[in-house]
Amino acid sequence: MTLYCGVDFHSRRQTVCYCNTEDGEVKIKDLHHYEDDVRSFYEQFKNEQVIVGYETSGYARWFETMLFELRIEVWVGDAAEISRLGKRRQKNDRRDAEHILDLMLKGEFPKLYRMSEKSQEIVRLLRHRQKLVKHSVMIKNSLRRILIETGLIFKAPLSSQKAKQKFRELKLPLLLANERDRWLELLIEIEKQIAGLEQKLKAEAQSDERVQRLLTHPGVGLLTSLCIVHTLGDVRRFATTRKVAAYAGLEPMEHSSGEKRRYGAISKAGNRLLRFLLGEAAHIATRTDDELKQFFGRLKNKCGTAKAIVAIARKLLIRCFIMLRDEIDYAEFRRRGIEARFARVYT
């Protein structure tokens, strides 16, 4: 006996259409998040096997956490695919909930892959660190603006305590000096938070064999390795390397018709932070990996630097996927590649 719940979820309310497979009776319930006790509604089914399905939403984090605590199975569906499968022209919350329940009962619900709780926590830490880094860069730019306004020259980067102390000792007008002191205090606090986050991420990386395996690849650092491992999850769910690139949004969009084959920009679907970190790693990999360096040089002259970096990022992702799938390090990956090239030459 299984209870299926189709939920049309919104930030302030949700409409639940649920059905028990034993009697087949369909019931509908409207829940207001700030007025009704949502937890008590789902707790009444704790003695049954419950599956809750809803469209992916950025406001449902707390709802998903609550369902996990109640040991309820969660299905998160592709909103675009759910809409495409709908046949009714009129649309309201109740009909949307009924449509989701109908897809669940028929086995046609377009369920998306969901990261584990640990992976979600790691990715959230990576995103939080990235936001703090952006704030620190903005503060440093503001400090450089103060120097430009006063005509002073200070070439030392503001990365060490010694440089910050020298910057604090510069003689500036009173208003600019107060602004400088506030920016420096904020910068020091942000850098402490970044250091604390990096310690947590290093501790997670040291106990993960997958991350240590990816760290053997030139250009792939701690942050990139963690993001790849926890974003891709179980790599066995990807049948081909093209599907991995498409999942990360690094697959070019195709606009072909008849005999004309046209490929445009990348789709930019999936995790934006993953693409950013792969792009940063690509700059280093083009200087430390001979094969990628040659490939980058050829593509740079043909398509330009920006497109060449995107191509290197895609290659890095595919290489990391192969290393995770086959459970090999960078040295073994290179050895297999050399053997494969020799086999093609002599056959």
C-alpha positions in Angstrom: 0.0 0.0 0.0 1.5 3.3 -1.2 0.2 6.9 -0.8 1.1 9.1 -3.7 1.0 12.9 -3.2 1.1 15.3 -6.1 2.0 18.8 -4.8 1.6 22.1 -6.6 4.2 24.0 -4.6 4.4 27.8 -4.2 6.4 30.0 -1.8 3.4 30.7 0.5 1.1 27.8 -0.1 0.7 24.4 -1.7 -2.1 22.3 -3.1 -1.9 18.5 -2.3 -3.7 15.9 -4.4 -3.2 12.5 -2.8 -4.3 9.0 -3.5 -4.0 5.7 -1.6 -3.4 2.7 -3.9 -5.5 0.5 -1.6 -8.9 2.2 -2.2 -8.0 4.6 -5.1 -9.8 7.6 -3.5 -8.4 10.9 -4.6 -8.4 13.8 -2.0 -7.3 17.4 -2.4 -6.0 19.7 0.4 -4.9 23.3 0.3 -2.2 24.2 2.8 -1.0 27.8 3.7 2.6 27.7 4.9 2.1 30.6 7.4 -1.4 29.6 8.7 -1.6 25.8 8.6 0.6 23.2 10.2 2.2 21.6 7.1 4.3 19.1 9.2 1.3 17.7 11.0 -0.5 17.0 7.7 2.3 14.8 6.5 2.9 13.2 9.9 -0.5 11.6 9.8 0.8 9.3 7.1 3.9 8.2 9.0 2.7 4.6 9.2 2.4 4.3 5.4 4.7 4.3 2.5 4.5 7.9 1.2 5.9 9.4 -2.1 5.6 13.1 -2.6 6.2 14.6 -6.1 6.4 18.2 -7.1 8.0 20.5 -9.7 11.5 21.7 -9.0 11.4 25.0 -7.1 13.9 27.3 -5.4 11.6 27.8 -2.5 11.2 24.2 -1.5 14.4 23.6 0.4 12.7 23.7 3.8 9.9 21.5 2.5 12.3 18.8 1.2 14.2 18.8 4.5 11.0 18.3 6.4 10.0 15.4 4.2 13.5 13.8 4.7 13.1 14.1 8.5 9.7 12.3 8.2 11.3 9.5 6.1 9.1 10.3 3.1 10.3 9.6 -0.4 10.7 12.7 -2.5 10.3 13.0 -6.3 11.3 16.3 -7.9 10.1 16.7 -11.5 11.3 18.6 -14.5 8.9 21.6 -14.7 9.2 22.0 -18.4 8.5 18.3 -19.1 5.5 18.3 -16.7 4.0 21.2 -18.5 4.6 19.6 -21.9 2.8 16.4 -20.7 -0.3 18.4 -19.6 -3.2 18.3 -22.0 -5.6 20.7 -20.4 -5.7 24.3 -21.6 -7.1 25.7 -18.4 -4.6 25.9 -15.6 -5.0 26.3 -11.8 -3.3 24.9 -8.7 -5.8 22.1 -8.3 -5.5 20.9 -11.8 -1.7 21.1 -11.6 -1.7 19.0 -8.5 -4.0 16.5 -10.1 -1.8 16.4 -13.2 1.3 15.6 -11.1 -0.5 12.9 -9.2 -1.7 11.4 -12.5 1.8 11.3 -13.9 3.0 9.6 -10.7 0.3 6.9 -10.8 1.0 6.2 -14.5 4.8 6.0 -14.0 5.4 8.9 -16.4 6.6 11.4 -13.8 9.8 13.1 -15.2 11.9 12.6 -12.0 15.1 14.6 -11.7 18.3 13.4 -10.1 18.7 14.8 -6.5 22.0 15.1 -4.8 22.5 13.6 -1.4 22.2 15.7 1.7 26.0 15.7 2.2 26.6 16.7 -1.5 24.1 19.5 -1.1 25.9 20.8 2.0 29.3 20.7 0.2 27.9 22.5 -2.9 26.3 25.1 -0.6 29.6 25.7 1.1 31.3 26.2 -2.2 28.7 28.7 -3.3 29.0 30.6 0.0 32.7 30.8 -0.4 32.4 32.0 -4.0 30.1 34.8 -2.8 32.5 35.8 -0.1 35.4 35.9 -2.6 33.3 38.2 -4.8 32.7 40.5 -1.9 36.4 40.6 -1.1 37.3 41.5 -4.6 34.7 44.4 -4.5 36.3 45.7 -1.3 39.8 45.5 -2.8 38.6 47.5 -5.8 37.1 50.1 -3.5 40.4 50.4 -1.7 42.2 50.8 -5.0 39.7 53.6 -5.9 40.7 55.5 -2.7 44.4 55.3 -3.9 43.5 56.6 -7.3 41.5 59.5 -5.9 44.4 60.6 -3.7 47.1 60.0 -6.3 49.1 57.6 -4.2 51.0 54.5 -5.5 50.6 51.2 -3.6 51.5 48.2 -5.8 51.5 45.5 -3.1 48.5 43.2 -3.2 46.2 43.3 -0.1 46.6 39.6 0.5 49.0 39.7 3.5 48.7 41.3 7.0 51.9 43.2 6.3 50.4 44.8 3.2 47.2 45.7 5.0 49.2 47.3 7.8 51.2 49.4 5.4 48.0 50.5 3.7 46.5 51.4 7.0 49.5 53.6 7.8 49.1 55.7 4.6 48.3 59.4 5.3 44.9 60.1 3.8 42.3 62.8 4.3 40.0 62.2 7.3 36.9 61.0 5.3 39.0 58.7 3.1 40.9 57.4 6.1 37.7 56.4 7.9 36.4 54.7 4.7 39.6 52.9 4.3 39.5 51.6 7.9 36.0 50.3 7.5 36.8 48.5 4.3 39.9 46.9 5.8 38.0 45.7 8.9 35.3 44.2 6.6 38.0 42.6 4.4 39.7 41.0 7.3 36.5 39.5 8.6 35.5 38.2 5.2 39.0 36.6 4.7 38.6 34.9 8.1 35.3 33.4 7.0 36.8 32.2 3.7 39.7 30.6 5.6 37.2 28.8 7.9 35.2 27.5 4.9 38.4 26.3 3.2 39.4 24.3 6.3 36.0 22.5 6.2 36.3 21.8 2.5 39.9 20.4 3.0 38.7 18.1 5.7 36.0 16.8 3.4 38.5 16.3 0.6 41.0 14.4 2.6 38.5 11.6 3.4 37.2 11.3 -0.1 39.1 9.0 -2.5 37.3 10.5 -5.5 38.5 14.0 -4.8 42.1 12.8 -4.2 42.0 11.0 -7.5 41.0 14.1 -9.4 43.6 16.2 -7.6 46.3 14.3 -9.5 45.2 16.0 -12.8 47.2 19.2 -13.5 45.1 22.3 -13.1 42.3 20.6 -11.1 42.4 22.0 -7.6 40.5 21.3 -4.4 37.4 23.4 -5.2 37.0 22.1 -8.7 37.4 18.5 -7.5 34.8 18.8 -4.8 32.4 20.5 -7.1 32.8 17.9 -9.8 32.4 15.0 -7.4 29.4 16.3 -5.5 27.6 17.7 -8.6 27.9 14.7 -10.8 27.2 12.2 -7.9 27.0 8.7 -9.2 28.8 8.9 -12.6 27.4 5.5 -13.7 24.1 7.2 -14.5 25.8 8.9 -17.5 25.9 6.6 -20.5 28.2 8.8 -22.6 30.6 11.7 -22.2 28.3 13.9 -24.2 25.6 13.5 -21.6 28.1 14.6 -18.9 28.9 17.7 -20.9 25.2 18.4 -21.5 24.5 18.0 -17.8 27.1 20.7 -17.0 25.9 23.0 -19.7 29.1 22.7 -21.8 27.5 21.1 -24.8 27.0 23.4 -27.8 23.5 24.1 -29.0 22.7 22.7 -32.4 20.7 24.6 -35.0 20.8 22.3 -38.0 18.4 21.9 -40.9 18.7 19.7 -44.0 22.4 19.5 -45.0 23.4 22.5 -42.9 25.0 21.8 -39.6 25.3 24.7 -37.3 26.5 24.7 -33.7 26.1 27.8 -31.5 27.0 28.7 -28.0 27.0 26.3 -25.1 23.6 25.6 -23.4 24.7 26.9 -19.9 22.4 24.5 -18.3 23.1 22.9 -14.9 25.5 24.2 -12.2 26.9 27.6 -13.0 29.5 27.3 -10.3 30.8 24.1 -11.8 31.3 25.8 -15.2 33.1 28.7 -13.5 35.5 26.5 -11.6 36.2 24.4 -14.7 37.0 27.6 -16.6 39.4 28.7 -13.9 41.0 25.3 -13.9 41.3 25.4 -17.7 43.6 28.5 -17.6 46.0 26.5 -15.3 45.7 23.3 -17.3 46.8 25.0 -20.5 50.1 25.8 -18.9 50.7 22.5 -17.0 49.4 19.8 -19.3 51.3 19.4 -22.6 48.4 17.8 -24.6 45.9 20.5 -23.5 48.5 23.2 -24.1 48.8 22.1 -27.8 45.1 21.8 -28.2 44.6 25.2 -26.7 47.1 26.8 -29.1 45.5 25.3 -32.2 42.0 26.3 -31.1 43.0 29.8 -30.0 44.2 30.7 -33.5 41.1 29.3 -35.0 38.2 30.4 -32.7 39.7 32.9 -30.2 40.8 32.6 -26.5 37.3 32.6 -25.0 36.0 29.7 -27.0 39.3 27.8 -26.6 39.0 28.1 -22.8 35.4 26.7 -22.9 36.7 23.8 -25.0 39.4 23.1 -22.5 36.9 23.2 -19.6 34.8 20.6 -21.5 37.8 18.4 -22.0 38.7 18.7 -18.3 35.2 17.7 -17.3 35.2 14.6 -19.6 38.7 13.6 -18.3 37.5 13.9 -14.7 34.4 11.9 -15.6 36.5 9.1 -17.1 38.8 9.1 -14.1 35.8 8.8 -11.7 34.1 6.2 -13.8 37.2 3.9 -14.2 38.6 4.7 -10.8 42.0 5.7 -12.1 44.4 8.6 -11.5 45.9 11.0 -14.0 49.0 8.8 -14.7 46.9 5.8 -15.5 44.6 8.0 -17.7 47.6 9.2 -19.7 49.0 5.7 -20.0 45.7 4.4 -21.4 45.5 7.3 -23.8 49.1 6.6 -25.2 48.3 2.9 -25.6 45.1 3.7 -27.4 46.9 6.1 -29.9 49.6 3.4 -30.6 46.9 0.8 -31.2 45.3 3.1 -33.8 48.6 3.7 -35.5 49.6 0.1 -35.8 46.2 -1.3 -36.8 
